[in-house]
Every structure is written in structure tokens, then in C-alpha cells.
């Protein structure tokens, strides 16, 4: 998700670079979704990475991420 850093630091006049970063971000999102990552978690992560100063987006992502981890831990405990 390093593409968001490049997107945030792209100059205003460099529109081709900006479009390229958006394409790379979309490709990474698609890769994560096909790998089985929850769509809401991906959306919240992208929202947080787009603006790192947004503390509410960060806290929502962490809470969703922790819920996902808890579900996977419960699933692995039942399998053993």
C-alpha cells in the first residue's frame, strides 16, 4: 500500500503519474480481494492510507482488523 504515499506526494501538474498510482492502487485492491481479504477491511485500510492524519479512519481500520484477527483465531482454535 505504498502507492498512497506516492499519490499524496505527486505534484499537481503530473497527472499521468497520478493516474498511474490510481491504477496501481486498484490492482492492489483487486489482488487483496481475490486473496480472500474482507472487502470492508480493504476499504477501511485504503481510506486510512489516503489520509494518515484522519484519526477516525485509523481507529475504524484497527477495530475492523482486530475483529478479523479474532475471527481467524476462533476459527483456528475450533479446527484443532
Backbone as a ProteinNet text record, in pm:
[ID]
protein_1_A
[PRIMARY]
XXXXXXXXXXXXXXXXXXXXXXXXXXXXXXXXXXXXXXXXXXXXXXXXXXXXXXXXXXXXXXXXXXXXXXXXXXXXXXXX
[TERTIARY]
82.1	0	86.6	208.4	298.4	255.8	164.9	121	52.6	-10.4	-76.4	25.8	144.9	248.8	284.2	305.3	338.6	224.3	101.1	-14.7	-22.4	2.3	-3.8	106.5	220.1	333.4	353.6	253.3	259.9	231.3	309	288.9	156.9	103.2	-26.8	-22.9	87.5	95.4	125.4	157.4	195	74.2	-21.1	-145.5	-125.9	-30.7	-6.9	42.1	129.1	179.7	65.9	-22.5	-136.4	-229.7	-258.6	-343.7	-278.3	-147.2	-74.8	-87.1	-74.9	-87	-227	-329.6	-466.2	-484.1	-423	-431.3	-360.9	-244.9	-171.8	-248.3	-313.9	-394.5	-511.3	-576.9	-689.2	-642.4	-525.8	-470.1	-440.5	-385.4	-354.6	-482.6	-585	-713.2	-772.5	-766.6	-820	-742.5	-611.1	-528.9	-566.9	-587.3	-624.7	-762	-855.9	-990.8	-991.7	-914.1	-908.4	-832.1	-746.9	-674.5	-761.9	-880.9	-973.5	-981.7	-921.3	-929.7	-1068.8	-1125.4	-1259.1	-1262.2	-1366	-1378.4	-1386.2	-1456.6	-1468.7	-1333.5	-1255	-1121.5	-1033	-1041	-962.4	-1005.7	-1135.8	-1186.9	-1138.8	-1146.4	-1103.4	-952.8	-876.1	-731.4	-698.3	-764.1	-738.3	-779.2	-888.2	-933.7	-830.8	-775.9	-673.9	-545.1	-502.4	-377	-386	-505.2	-521.5	-497.6	-530.1	-511.2	-468.7	-339	-287.1	-320.1	-361.1	-395.5	-537.4	-616.4	-754.6	-753.8	-760.2	-751	-874.2	-989.6	-1110.8	-1101.3	-1048.4	-1031.1	-931.9	-827.5	-728.3	-789.9	-866	-925.2	-1028.1	-1104.3	-1201.4	-1131.1	-1019	-946.1	-889.7	-830	-773.4	-880.6	-997.1	-1102.9	-1151.1	-1166.4	-1207.2	-1099.3	-974	-862.3	-857	-877	-875.9	-992.2	-1109.3	-1223.2	-1191.4	-1126.3	-1089.1	-989.9	-894.4	-797.5	-864	-958	-1028.8	-1107.8	-1172.5	-1247.9	-1155.2	-1039.6	-947.6	-889.3	-866.2	-815.8	-921.4	-1046.1	-1153.4	-1169.6	-1156.5	-1168.4	-1055.1	-932.9	-819.3	-827.2	-884	-899.5	-1001	-1106.3	-1208.3	-1154.8	-1063.1	-1008.1	-911.1	-855.2	-753.9	-815
-119.3	0	125.8	111.2	224.2	320.4	277.8	362.2	489	482.2	601.3	708.8	668.1	766.7	842.2	768.2	832.5	920.8	875.6	955.2	1086.5	1080.4	1201.9	1300.7	1251.2	1338.9	1367.2	1337.2	1367.6	1515.9	1576	1718	1738.1	1856.9	1888	1874.9	1914.3	1914.9	1777.2	1678.9	1546.7	1452.5	1474.8	1398.2	1253.5	1228.6	1091.8	1005.1	1059.5	985.7	956.6	1053.9	1037.3	926.2	925.6	820.4	683.2	679	552.5	501	589.1	546.6	494.9	559.3	510.3	371.8	349.7	217.3	112.6	146.3	52.3	22.6	123.4	104.1	10.6	30.9	-55.8	-199.9	-216.2	-350.1	-417.6	-343.9	-398.6	-434.1	-348.9	-379.1	-507.6	-521.6	-642.1	-765.4	-753.8	-865.9	-908	-809.8	-840.5	-906.2	-856.9	-914.2	-1057.1	-1084.4	-1220.8	-1313.5	-1257.9	-1339.8	-1376.3	-1316.2	-1353	-1254.7	-1138.8	-1036.8	-974	-947.3	-888.7	-753.4	-731.6	-609.1	-483.8	-492	-375.8	-341.4	-442.3	-418.3	-349.9	-393.2	-330.4	-185.6	-161.6	-25.1	65.6	16.1	97.6	121.2	21.2	39.3	146.1	141.2	240.5	379.9	388.6	518.4	575.6	489	533.4	573.1	492.9	521.3	646.8	680.9	800	927.8	925.5	1043.4	995.8	995.1	942.3	1030.1	1153.8	1242.8	1220.1	1141.9	1114.1	1004.5	1044.4	950.2	861.2	911.7	830.5	714.3	739.5	632.7	529.1	576.3	483.8	394.7	453.3	373.8	275	315	222.7	106.4	135.6	27.7	-68.9	-16.6	-105.1	-190.3	-133.6	-213.4	-322	-291.4	-392.5	-498.8	-456.7	-550.7	-644.7	-590.6	-674.3	-773	-730.9	-822.8	-937.3	-904.6	-1007.6	-1105.4	-1052.6	-1140.2	-1229.4	-1174.7	-1254.8	-1367	-1337.7	-1440.9	-1551.3	-1513.7	-1615.5	-1698.3	-1635.8	-1711.5	-1807.6	-1765.5	-1854.2	-1970.4	-1943.3	-2048.1	-2149	-2100.9	-2192	-2272.2	-2214.7	-2288.4	-2400.5	-2378.4	-2481.4	-2595.7	-2565.1	-2667.2	-2760.9	-2719.1	-2801	-2902.8
0	0	0	-44.2	-53.7	-165.2	-249.6	-361.4	-312.2	-197	-143.5	-107.1	-64.5	-33.7	-161.8	-270.2	-397.3	-446.1	-424.2	-466	-388.4	-258.1	-176.4	-212.9	-261.4	-289.2	-438	-518.2	-660.9	-682.2	-768.2	-799.5	-873.3	-863	-922.9	-1074.7	-1135.7	-1281.7	-1340.5	-1258	-1306.8	-1302.4	-1391.9	-1390.6	-1435.1	-1523.8	-1569.6	-1453.9	-1372.7	-1255.8	-1157.8	-1141.5	-1050.7	-1100.1	-1229.9	-1286.8	-1270.9	-1289.8	-1274.5	-1131.4	-1033.4	-894.1	-864.8	-919.1	-900.6	-963.2	-1080	-1142.1	-1056.7	-1001.6	-916.5	-787.9	-733	-612	-642.2	-755.6	-793.1	-813.3	-871.8	-892.3	-758.3	-665.1	-532.5	-456.7	-466.6	-402.5	-459.1	-590.4	-654.1	-609.1	-596.5	-551.3	-410	-321.7	-184.1	-177.1	-256.1	-254.7	-308.2	-412.9	-465.5	-372.5	-286.4	-188.8	-69.5	-61.7	44.5	159.4	144.6	249.1	244	359.8	369.1	297.8	219.6	140.7	225.6	337.7	426.3	488.6	521.7	577.3	474.2	349.9	242.6	223.8	224	206.8	319.2	442.7	556.4	554.6	512.7	502.2	398.7	283.9	178.9	224	296.4	348.4	445.6	529.2	624.4	552.1	454.9	385.8	299	253.1	169.8	249	378.4	463.1	601.7	625.9	751.9	871.7	847.7	958.7	1009.8	937.9	976.7	1083.5	1208.4	1320.2	1330.3	1289.3	1294.7	1195.6	1077.9	979.5	1031	1098.3	1153.2	1260.5	1351.3	1458.9	1404.2	1302.9	1242.9	1173.7	1106.8	1041.2	1144.4	1250.5	1352.3	1418.1	1445.2	1507.2	1411	1283.6	1185.6	1169.1	1170.2	1156.3	1276.6	1395.8	1515.8	1515.5	1467.9	1457.9	1362.1	1251.2	1154.6	1216	1292.1	1357.3	1460.5	1536.1	1635.9	1569.3	1457.4	1385.4	1337	1284.1	1233.1	1346.9	1463	1577.6	1629.8	1633.7	1678.3	1581.4	1453.7	1353.2	1367.7	1392	1405.1	1534.6	1641.5	1766.9	1752.4	1675.2	1655.4	1570.3	1482.2	1393.7	1463	1575.9	1644.7	1732.3
[MASK]
++++++++++++++++++++++++++++++++++++++++++++++++++++++++++++++++++++++++++++++++

